[in-house]
Amino acid sequence: MKIQIINGPNLNLLGIREPSIYGNISIEDYIKDLREIYSIVDIDYFQSNVEGELINKLHEVGFTYDGIILNAGGYTHTSVAIADAIAAIKTPVVEVHISNIYAREDYRHVSLTGKNCKGVLTGFGVKGYRLALESLLINS
């Protein structure tokens, strides 16, 4: 099974960025742990602060991978283009948010991308990536 994790803007700073909201673990360390726990799954990781690069990655893997875990960061609330890219591909996408977007600023309560995803996980910290992976494994 092949799973692509895609992270959007500022998520390269996990572990150092606002640890009270996003935690103290780097995404690289967390992905390493996931790969060890799920050694039978091929887990690829991609991060970009650029909207078009996220869309290109969705297009690239969206017809060949078994699942995509997407944390589009701030683009979740603003990007019709990423929402359209998710709708255009066949690979199921699970949206993940480390913080509870509904407990934050009002503008974060709307996910333009979520309606095109298989499911949305919000507020479980980095463990949301594992929950998303589990959901893809169970439903494969």
C-alpha positions as CSV (number, residue, x, y, z in Angstrom):
1,M,0.0,0.0,0.0
2,K,1.3,3.5,-0.9
3,I,0.3,6.5,1.1
4,Q,1.3,10.1,0.4
5,I,1.3,12.6,3.2
6,I,1.1,16.2,1.9
7,N,1.6,19.2,4.2
8,G,1.1,22.8,3.3
9,P,2.4,26.1,4.4
10,N,4.3,26.5,7.7
11,L,4.0,22.9,8.6
12,N,7.8,22.5,8.0
13,L,8.1,24.4,11.3
14,L,6.3,21.7,13.4
15,G,8.2,21.2,16.6
16,I,9.3,24.8,16.9
17,R,6.3,26.8,15.7
18,E,3.8,27.6,18.4
19,P,4.3,24.4,20.4
20,S,1.3,25.2,22.6
21,I,-0.9,24.7,19.5
22,Y,1.2,22.3,17.3
23,G,3.3,20.3,19.8
24,N,7.0,19.8,20.2
25,I,7.7,16.9,17.8
26,S,9.1,17.6,14.3
27,I,7.1,16.2,11.4
28,E,10.2,14.4,10.2
29,D,10.5,12.5,13.6
30,Y,6.8,11.8,13.5
31,I,6.9,10.4,10.0
32,K,9.9,8.3,10.9
33,D,7.8,6.8,13.8
34,L,4.8,6.1,11.4
35,R,7.1,4.4,9.0
36,E,8.4,2.1,11.8
37,I,4.9,1.3,13.1
38,Y,3.5,0.7,9.6
39,S,6.5,-0.9,8.0
40,I,4.3,-2.7,5.5
41,V,3.0,0.6,4.2
42,D,5.1,2.7,1.8
43,I,4.7,6.3,3.3
44,D,5.9,9.2,1.2
45,Y,6.1,12.7,2.6
46,F,5.9,16.1,0.8
47,Q,5.7,19.6,2.2
48,S,5.5,22.9,0.4
49,N,4.6,26.5,1.3
50,V,3.5,27.0,-2.3
51,E,-0.1,26.3,-3.4
52,G,0.7,25.3,-6.9
53,E,3.3,22.7,-5.7
54,L,0.6,21.1,-3.5
55,I,-1.7,20.9,-6.5
56,N,1.0,19.4,-8.6
57,K,1.7,16.8,-6.0
58,L,-2.0,15.9,-5.7
59,H,-2.1,15.5,-9.5
60,E,1.1,13.4,-9.5
61,V,0.0,10.8,-6.9
62,G,-3.8,11.1,-7.2
63,F,-4.2,8.3,-9.7
64,T,-1.6,5.8,-8.5
65,Y,-1.4,5.9,-4.7
66,D,-3.8,4.1,-2.4
67,G,-4.4,7.2,-0.2
68,I,-3.4,10.7,0.5
69,I,-3.3,12.4,3.9
70,L,-3.5,16.2,3.4
71,N,-2.9,19.0,5.8
72,A,-3.2,22.0,3.5
73,G,-2.6,24.4,6.5
74,G,-4.0,27.9,5.8
75,Y,-4.9,26.9,2.2
76,T,-7.7,24.8,3.7
77,H,-9.7,28.0,4.2
78,T,-8.8,29.8,1.0
79,S,-8.0,27.5,-1.9
80,V,-10.7,26.7,-4.3
81,A,-7.8,25.4,-6.6
82,I,-6.7,22.7,-4.0
83,A,-10.4,21.8,-3.5
84,D,-10.8,21.3,-7.2
85,A,-7.6,19.2,-7.4
86,I,-8.9,16.9,-4.7
87,A,-12.2,16.5,-6.6
88,A,-10.3,15.8,-9.9
89,I,-8.3,12.8,-8.6
90,K,-9.4,9.2,-7.8
91,T,-7.2,8.5,-4.8
92,P,-9.1,9.0,-1.5
93,V,-7.9,12.0,0.5
94,V,-8.2,12.4,4.3
95,E,-7.8,16.0,5.6
96,V,-5.9,16.4,8.8
97,H,-5.6,19.4,11.1
98,I,-3.3,19.3,14.1
99,S,-5.3,21.9,16.0
100,N,-9.1,22.0,16.4
101,I,-10.0,24.5,13.6
102,Y,-13.4,25.0,15.2
103,A,-11.8,26.2,18.5
104,R,-9.8,28.9,16.7
105,E,-10.5,32.1,14.7
106,D,-13.9,32.2,12.9
107,Y,-12.2,32.2,9.4
108,R,-10.6,28.8,10.2
109,H,-14.1,27.2,10.8
110,V,-14.6,26.9,7.0
111,S,-12.8,24.2,5.1
112,L,-13.1,24.6,1.3
113,T,-11.1,21.4,0.8
114,G,-12.9,19.1,3.3
115,K,-16.1,18.6,1.2
116,N,-14.0,16.8,-1.4
117,C,-12.2,14.5,1.1
118,K,-13.2,11.1,2.3
119,G,-13.0,12.5,5.9
120,V,-11.7,15.2,8.1
121,L,-9.7,14.9,11.3
122,T,-9.2,18.0,13.4
123,G,-7.8,18.6,16.9
124,F,-5.9,15.4,17.6
125,G,-2.4,16.8,17.3
126,V,0.0,15.0,15.1
127,K,-1.7,11.8,16.1
128,G,-4.3,12.8,13.5
129,Y,-1.9,11.6,10.8
130,R,-1.9,8.1,12.3
131,L,-5.7,8.2,12.7
132,A,-6.0,9.2,9.0
133,L,-3.6,6.4,8.0
134,E,-5.6,3.9,10.0
135,S,-8.8,5.0,8.3
136,L,-7.2,4.5,4.9
137,L,-6.0,1.0,5.9
138,I,-9.4,0.0,7.2
139,N,-11.2,1.2,4.1
140,S,-8.8,-0.1,1.5
